[in-house]
Amino acid sequence: MSKFRYSVGPWNVAEGADVYGPATRATIAFAKKVETFKRLGFDAVQFHDDDAVPEINGKSAAQISAKAKEVKKLLDNHGMAAEFVAPRLWMDEHCIDGAYTSNSAADRKYAIDRSLKSIDIARELGCDKIVLWLAREGTSCAESKDPVVAIKHLVEAVNAMLSYDKTIKILIEPKPNEPVDRSYCGTIGHVMGVSAATVDPTRVGGLLESAHAILAGLDPANEIAFGLAMGKLWGVHLNDQNGLKFDQDRSFGVENLRQGFNQIKVLVENDYGKNGEYVGLDVKAMRTTKDSAGYEHLSNSLTIAKLLEEKALKFDYGFQKKCVAERNYEALEMYVVNLLLRG
């Protein structure tokens, strides 16, 4: 039995459209997704604000609350929890030049106001985590923003959220590039720096995504370890990535099995989840996937994660200690490969 609880977002079951082509699969209703997530073995749902409350900009506070309560009832009916709510700022016209770091004061205000609505939704859904994917917090034109001022604006935005709700936790999900190529918060180390600058660092931590670390040329297991060492790894998104290309969100472990193993291993070794954290998946189906197989990337990723967890629990720490003492890393490396290939 897995020691982890797993979560997934509704965007992980999508129509297959990308910047180079239209949809290849039919839309699936949110309620049906939740039902299927439960059947596949997931424990919680990740939310963007408008996953829970569609067309959020046109709704009053009372309407937002009512819709969020409907979603909470749906989750309860299927024995599912809400892991977090993330304001989807990067798709809004106000945030074309960034959200919290926009050059426009009006647009920065919009971004903060919408983030506070996400906190309201989180309250109704019964979760205490807000995830910030800082998609456009950076620039594709280096001279278009003062980066020092922009980073201070980011801290101000986080402070506004912390002040709005004294119990909410902010999880920053770093990414080094895409859709902008000069990110202001590209790694888990940057997240720790932003956290330290806020009015309450105890409530600002990180969510580490495997592919985002690879895109920064870093090892995702080490990035996970950095967050754990700081006591601030409050979420993970496991997936995979074929090198320094566009963000692929491949099924977990299909490109870098040993790298995937070490991500699971460091989570197991440090008792990740003991404070209620989830292991999240953020994976996309290939465009060629048929409707009938629209959930296979999720079930495959979940299976691989659990198999690697079994491998991590079998890891021979006595043999590792012997190899380390003798500096016989060739033997240790071969042991790991044999463990993965043979068990």
TAPE-V345893 format. One record per pair of residues at least 24 apart in sequence whose ideal C-beta (glycine too) atoms are under 8 Angstrom apart, sorted by the first residue. I is the first residue (numbers start at 1). GAP is how many residues later the second one is. D is the distance in whole Angstrom. If there is no record, write none. Layout:
# TAPE-V345893
i=I gap=GAP d=D
i=I gap=GAP d=D
This chain:
# TAPE-V345893
i=2 gap=304 d=5
i=2 gap=307 d=6
i=3 gap=265 d=7
i=3 gap=270 d=7
i=3 gap=306 d=7
i=4 gap=263 d=7
i=4 gap=268 d=7
i=4 gap=269 d=5
i=4 gap=274 d=8
i=4 gap=275 d=4
i=4 gap=301 d=8
i=4 gap=305 d=7
i=5 gap=38 d=4
i=5 gap=39 d=7
i=5 gap=268 d=6
i=5 gap=273 d=5
i=5 gap=274 d=7
i=6 gap=35 d=7
i=6 gap=36 d=5
i=6 gap=37 d=6
i=6 gap=38 d=8
i=6 gap=272 d=6
i=6 gap=273 d=5
i=6 gap=274 d=7
i=6 gap=275 d=7
i=6 gap=296 d=6
i=6 gap=299 d=7
i=7 gap=35 d=6
i=7 gap=36 d=6
i=7 gap=37 d=4
i=7 gap=38 d=7
i=7 gap=39 d=5
i=7 gap=76 d=4
i=7 gap=271 d=4
i=7 gap=272 d=7
i=7 gap=273 d=5
i=7 gap=274 d=7
i=8 gap=29 d=6
i=8 gap=34 d=5
i=8 gap=36 d=8
i=8 gap=37 d=7
i=8 gap=38 d=7
i=8 gap=272 d=7
i=8 gap=273 d=5
i=8 gap=290 d=6
i=9 gap=36 d=7
i=9 gap=37 d=4
i=9 gap=38 d=7
i=9 gap=39 d=7
i=9 gap=42 d=7
i=9 gap=271 d=8
i=9 gap=273 d=7
i=10 gap=24 d=8
i=10 gap=35 d=7
i=10 gap=37 d=8
i=10 gap=41 d=5
i=11 gap=37 d=7
i=11 gap=40 d=7
i=12 gap=269 d=7
i=12 gap=270 d=6
i=12 gap=271 d=6
i=12 gap=272 d=7
i=12 gap=285 d=8
i=12 gap=286 d=6
i=13 gap=272 d=7
i=13 gap=281 d=6
i=13 gap=282 d=6
i=13 gap=285 d=7
i=14 gap=270 d=7
i=14 gap=271 d=7
i=16 gap=269 d=7
i=16 gap=270 d=8
i=16 gap=271 d=5
i=16 gap=273 d=7
i=18 gap=269 d=7
i=21 gap=266 d=7
i=24 gap=263 d=5
i=24 gap=264 d=7
i=24 gap=265 d=8
i=25 gap=260 d=8
i=25 gap=264 d=7
i=25 gap=265 d=7
i=25 gap=266 d=5
i=25 gap=269 d=6
i=26 gap=265 d=6
i=28 gap=266 d=7
i=31 gap=43 d=6
i=34 gap=40 d=6
i=34 gap=41 d=7
i=34 gap=44 d=5
i=34 gap=46 d=6
i=35 gap=43 d=6
i=36 gap=259 d=6
i=37 gap=43 d=7
i=37 gap=261 d=8
i=38 gap=40 d=5
i=38 gap=41 d=6
i=38 gap=42 d=6
i=40 gap=255 d=6
i=40 gap=258 d=6
i=40 gap=259 d=5
i=40 gap=262 d=7
i=41 gap=261 d=6
i=42 gap=38 d=7
i=42 gap=256 d=8
i=42 gap=260 d=7
i=43 gap=37 d=7
i=43 gap=38 d=7
i=43 gap=235 d=7
i=44 gap=36 d=6
i=44 gap=37 d=4
i=44 gap=38 d=7
i=44 gap=39 d=4
i=44 gap=234 d=5
i=45 gap=30 d=7
i=45 gap=35 d=6
i=45 gap=36 d=7
i=45 gap=37 d=6
i=45 gap=38 d=7
i=46 gap=37 d=5
i=46 gap=38 d=6
i=46 gap=40 d=8
i=46 gap=85 d=8
i=46 gap=234 d=6
i=46 gap=236 d=8
i=47 gap=35 d=6
i=47 gap=36 d=8
i=47 gap=37 d=7
i=47 gap=38 d=5
i=47 gap=39 d=7
i=47 gap=74 d=7
i=47 gap=78 d=7
i=48 gap=37 d=7
i=48 gap=38 d=5
i=48 gap=39 d=7
i=48 gap=40 d=4
i=49 gap=36 d=6
i=49 gap=37 d=7
i=49 gap=38 d=5
i=49 gap=39 d=6
i=49 gap=65 d=7
i=49 gap=68 d=6
i=49 gap=69 d=4
i=49 gap=72 d=6
i=50 gap=38 d=5
i=51 gap=37 d=8
i=52 gap=30 d=8
i=52 gap=33 d=7
i=52 gap=69 d=5
i=52 gap=73 d=7
i=53 gap=68 d=6
i=56 gap=58 d=7
i=56 gap=61 d=6
i=57 gap=35 d=8
i=57 gap=57 d=8
i=61 gap=56 d=8
i=61 gap=59 d=7
i=64 gap=53 d=6
i=64 gap=56 d=6
i=64 gap=57 d=7
i=65 gap=55 d=7
i=65 gap=59 d=6
i=68 gap=52 d=8
i=68 gap=53 d=5
i=68 gap=56 d=4
i=68 gap=57 d=6
i=69 gap=55 d=6
i=71 gap=53 d=8
i=71 gap=54 d=6
i=72 gap=52 d=6
i=72 gap=53 d=5
i=72 gap=54 d=6
i=75 gap=50 d=7
i=81 gap=45 d=7
i=81 gap=46 d=7
i=82 gap=40 d=7
i=82 gap=43 d=4
i=82 gap=44 d=6
i=82 gap=45 d=4
i=83 gap=44 d=6
i=83 gap=46 d=7
i=83 gap=152 d=7
i=83 gap=195 d=5
i=83 gap=197 d=7
i=84 gap=38 d=7
i=84 gap=43 d=6
i=84 gap=45 d=4
i=84 gap=46 d=6
i=84 gap=47 d=5
i=84 gap=87 d=7
i=84 gap=151 d=7
i=85 gap=33 d=5
i=85 gap=34 d=8
i=85 gap=36 d=5
i=85 gap=37 d=4
i=85 gap=40 d=7
i=85 gap=42 d=7
i=85 gap=44 d=8
i=85 gap=45 d=6
i=85 gap=46 d=7
i=86 gap=32 d=7
i=86 gap=44 d=7
i=86 gap=45 d=4
i=86 gap=46 d=7
i=86 gap=47 d=6
i=86 gap=87 d=8
i=87 gap=24 d=8
i=87 gap=27 d=5
i=87 gap=28 d=5
i=87 gap=30 d=8
i=87 gap=31 d=4
i=87 gap=43 d=7
i=87 gap=45 d=7
i=89 gap=25 d=7
i=89 gap=26 d=8
i=89 gap=46 d=7
i=89 gap=47 d=7
i=90 gap=43 d=7
i=90 gap=45 d=4
i=90 gap=46 d=5
i=90 gap=89 d=7
i=95 gap=41 d=6
i=96 gap=40 d=7
i=97 gap=39 d=7
i=97 gap=42 d=8
i=97 gap=47 d=8
i=98 gap=38 d=5
i=98 gap=39 d=6
i=98 gap=40 d=7
i=98 gap=41 d=7
i=98 gap=47 d=7
i=98 gap=52 d=7
i=98 gap=82 d=8
i=99 gap=35 d=8
i=99 gap=37 d=6
i=99 gap=38 d=7
i=99 gap=58 d=8
i=100 gap=34 d=7
i=100 gap=37 d=6
i=100 gap=53 d=6
i=100 gap=54 d=5
i=100 gap=56 d=8
i=100 gap=57 d=4
i=101 gap=35 d=8
i=101 gap=36 d=5
i=101 gap=37 d=7
i=101 gap=44 d=7
i=101 gap=49 d=4
i=101 gap=50 d=8
i=101 gap=52 d=5
i=101 gap=53 d=6
i=101 gap=83 d=6
i=103 gap=41 d=7
i=103 gap=42 d=6
i=108 gap=45 d=6
i=108 gap=49 d=7
i=111 gap=46 d=7
i=112 gap=45 d=5
i=112 gap=48 d=5
i=112 gap=49 d=8
i=115 gap=42 d=7
i=115 gap=45 d=8
i=115 gap=46 d=6
i=116 gap=44 d=7
i=116 gap=45 d=7
i=116 gap=48 d=5
i=119 gap=42 d=6
i=119 gap=45 d=6
i=119 gap=46 d=5
i=119 gap=49 d=6
i=122 gap=46 d=7
i=123 gap=42 d=7
i=128 gap=39 d=6
i=128 gap=40 d=6
i=128 gap=41 d=6
i=129 gap=39 d=8
i=129 gap=40 d=5
i=129 gap=41 d=8
i=129 gap=42 d=6
i=129 gap=105 d=7
i=129 gap=106 d=7
i=130 gap=31 d=6
i=130 gap=38 d=6
i=130 gap=39 d=7
i=130 gap=40 d=5
i=130 gap=41 d=7
i=131 gap=40 d=5
i=131 gap=41 d=8
i=131 gap=42 d=6
i=131 gap=76 d=6
i=131 gap=104 d=7
i=132 gap=26 d=8
i=132 gap=38 d=6
i=132 gap=39 d=7
i=132 gap=40 d=5
i=132 gap=41 d=7
i=133 gap=40 d=5
i=133 gap=42 d=7
i=134 gap=38 d=7
i=134 gap=39 d=8
i=134 gap=40 d=8
i=134 gap=41 d=7
i=134 gap=49 d=7
i=134 gap=50 d=7
i=134 gap=51 d=5
i=135 gap=40 d=7
i=135 gap=44 d=6
i=135 gap=45 d=8
i=136 gap=43 d=6
i=136 gap=44 d=6
i=137 gap=43 d=8
i=137 gap=46 d=7
i=137 gap=47 d=5
i=137 gap=48 d=6
i=138 gap=42 d=4
i=138 gap=43 d=8
i=138 gap=44 d=5
i=138 gap=45 d=4
i=138 gap=46 d=5
i=139 gap=41 d=6
i=139 gap=43 d=5
i=140 gap=40 d=5
i=140 gap=41 d=6
i=140 gap=42 d=7
i=142 gap=40 d=6
i=147 gap=37 d=6
i=150 gap=34 d=6
i=151 gap=33 d=5
i=151 gap=34 d=8
i=151 gap=43 d=8
i=154 gap=30 d=6
i=154 gap=31 d=7
i=154 gap=40 d=6
i=155 gap=39 d=6
i=155 gap=42 d=5
i=155 gap=43 d=6
i=158 gap=36 d=7
i=158 gap=40 d=5
i=158 gap=46 d=6
i=159 gap=39 d=6
i=159 gap=40 d=5
i=162 gap=36 d=6
i=162 gap=37 d=6
i=162 gap=38 d=5
i=162 gap=41 d=6
i=162 gap=42 d=7
i=163 gap=36 d=7
i=168 gap=35 d=7
i=169 gap=34 d=5
i=169 gap=35 d=8
i=169 gap=36 d=7
i=169 gap=65 d=6
i=170 gap=28 d=8
i=170 gap=33 d=6
i=170 gap=34 d=5
i=170 gap=35 d=7
i=171 gap=34 d=6
i=171 gap=35 d=6
i=171 gap=36 d=4
i=171 gap=63 d=5
i=171 gap=64 d=5
i=172 gap=32 d=7
i=172 gap=33 d=8
i=172 gap=34 d=6
i=172 gap=35 d=7
i=173 gap=33 d=7
i=173 gap=34 d=4
i=173 gap=35 d=8
i=173 gap=36 d=6
i=173 gap=39 d=7
i=173 gap=62 d=8
i=173 gap=64 d=7
i=174 gap=32 d=7
i=174 gap=34 d=8
i=174 gap=38 d=6
i=175 gap=34 d=7
i=175 gap=37 d=4
i=175 gap=40 d=7
i=175 gap=72 d=7
i=176 gap=36 d=7
i=176 gap=39 d=5
i=176 gap=40 d=4
i=177 gap=38 d=6
i=178 gap=37 d=7
i=178 gap=68 d=6
i=178 gap=69 d=5
i=186 gap=30 d=6
i=187 gap=26 d=7
i=187 gap=29 d=5
i=187 gap=31 d=7
i=187 gap=36 d=7
i=188 gap=25 d=8
i=188 gap=35 d=5
i=188 gap=38 d=5
i=188 gap=39 d=5
i=188 gap=45 d=8
i=189 gap=37 d=7
i=191 gap=36 d=8
i=191 gap=41 d=8
i=192 gap=34 d=8
i=192 gap=35 d=8
i=192 gap=38 d=6
i=192 gap=40 d=6
i=195 gap=37 d=6
i=204 gap=28 d=8
i=205 gap=27 d=4
i=205 gap=28 d=7
i=205 gap=29 d=4
i=206 gap=26 d=6
i=206 gap=27 d=6
i=206 gap=28 d=7
i=206 gap=29 d=8
i=207 gap=26 d=8
i=207 gap=27 d=7
i=207 gap=28 d=4
i=207 gap=29 d=7
i=207 gap=30 d=7
i=207 gap=73 d=8
i=208 gap=25 d=6
i=208 gap=27 d=8
i=208 gap=28 d=5
i=208 gap=29 d=7
i=209 gap=27 d=7
i=209 gap=28 d=4
i=209 gap=29 d=8
i=209 gap=30 d=7
i=209 gap=73 d=6
i=210 gap=26 d=8
i=210 gap=27 d=7
i=210 gap=28 d=6
i=210 gap=29 d=5
i=210 gap=30 d=6
i=210 gap=31 d=7
i=210 gap=42 d=7
i=210 gap=49 d=8
i=210 gap=50 d=8
i=210 gap=53 d=6
i=211 gap=28 d=5
i=211 gap=29 d=7
i=211 gap=30 d=4
i=211 gap=36 d=6
i=211 gap=37 d=6
i=211 gap=38 d=6
i=211 gap=39 d=7
i=211 gap=71 d=8
i=212 gap=35 d=7
i=214 gap=27 d=4
i=214 gap=29 d=7
i=214 gap=30 d=7
i=214 gap=42 d=8
i=215 gap=26 d=7
i=215 gap=29 d=6
i=215 gap=32 d=7
i=217 gap=27 d=7
i=219 gap=40 d=7
i=219 gap=43 d=8
i=220 gap=39 d=7
i=220 gap=43 d=6
i=221 gap=38 d=7
i=221 gap=41 d=4
i=221 gap=42 d=5
i=221 gap=44 d=7
i=221 gap=45 d=5
i=224 gap=39 d=6
i=224 gap=42 d=5
i=224 gap=43 d=7
i=225 gap=41 d=5
i=225 gap=45 d=8
i=228 gap=38 d=7
i=228 gap=42 d=5
i=228 gap=44 d=7
i=233 gap=39 d=7
i=233 gap=44 d=8
i=234 gap=43 d=6
i=235 gap=42 d=6
i=235 gap=43 d=7
i=235 gap=45 d=6
i=236 gap=27 d=8
i=236 gap=31 d=7
i=236 gap=36 d=8
i=236 gap=41 d=8
i=236 gap=43 d=6
i=236 gap=44 d=6
i=237 gap=43 d=5
i=237 gap=44 d=7
i=237 gap=45 d=4
i=238 gap=25 d=7
i=238 gap=41 d=6
i=238 gap=42 d=7
i=238 gap=43 d=6
i=238 gap=44 d=7
i=238 gap=63 d=7
i=238 gap=67 d=6
i=239 gap=42 d=7
i=239 gap=43 d=5
i=239 gap=44 d=5
i=239 gap=62 d=7
i=240 gap=43 d=8
i=248 gap=36 d=8
i=249 gap=33 d=6
i=249 gap=34 d=5
i=249 gap=35 d=4
i=250 gap=33 d=7
i=250 gap=34 d=8
i=251 gap=32 d=5
i=251 gap=46 d=5
i=251 gap=49 d=5
i=251 gap=50 d=5
i=251 gap=53 d=7
i=252 gap=29 d=6
i=252 gap=31 d=6
i=252 gap=49 d=4
i=252 gap=52 d=5
i=252 gap=53 d=6
i=253 gap=48 d=7
i=253 gap=51 d=4
i=253 gap=52 d=7
i=253 gap=55 d=6
i=254 gap=46 d=8
i=254 gap=50 d=7
i=257 gap=51 d=8
i=257 gap=83 d=6
i=258 gap=78 d=7
i=258 gap=79 d=7
i=258 gap=82 d=6
i=260 gap=44 d=7
i=260 gap=45 d=8
i=260 gap=48 d=6
i=261 gap=47 d=5
i=261 gap=50 d=6
i=261 gap=51 d=7
i=261 gap=75 d=7
i=261 gap=79 d=6
i=264 gap=41 d=6
i=264 gap=44 d=4
i=264 gap=45 d=5
i=264 gap=47 d=8
i=264 gap=48 d=5
i=265 gap=43 d=8
i=265 gap=47 d=4
i=265 gap=50 d=7
i=268 gap=41 d=6
i=268 gap=44 d=4
i=268 gap=45 d=7
i=269 gap=43 d=8
i=279 gap=26 d=7
i=281 gap=24 d=8
i=311 gap=28 d=6
i=311 gap=29 d=6
i=311 gap=32 d=7
i=314 gap=25 d=7
i=314 gap=29 d=7
i=315 gap=24 d=7
